[in-house]
Amino acid sequence: MTQDDAHAQEEDLIAQRIAEDQGWVRVQTRTFTRWVNENLKTTEHSIESMENDFADGLKLVALLQQLAGKPIGARVTKRPRIRAQKLENVKICFDFMNREGIEMVNIDNQDVSDGNMKLILGMVWHLILHYQVRFVWAHLIMRNQ
């Protein structure tokens, strides 16, 4: 095998991994979007794109309040126009998640506002684990006692 063949093979492998990664992101995005919308259905909110719809923090606030069953406990900017207001709204969400015992690692308000999809999916997964899986697990334990 020549050096050019090895380089071409490496490029093919990289392209294949990127395609697999994009497929995984698409599947999780659809699944998690459905989960978010299911939890928002009793509110005036819904999302189409987590990448964009969580950027100003307002729909994330609505989701967290719905999941926790209580107000977020801070004043959010209802019509954020500038980046600083959007970042502050998302930071309020992160502060609330921290108070709820949901520890976020390697993600912050800028990642959400910038639409970093992989990190947003990770954040939503933590919400699912905390609010959904924990509830089901507690219910099963109580039923078996």
Secondary structure by P-SEA (a helix, b strand, c coil): ccaaaaaaaaaaaaaaaaaaaaaaaaaaaaaaaaaaaaaaccccccccccccccccaaaaaaaaaaaaccccccccccccccaaaaaaaaaaaaaaaaaaccccccccaaaaaacaaaaaaaaaaaaaaacaaaaaaaaaaaaac
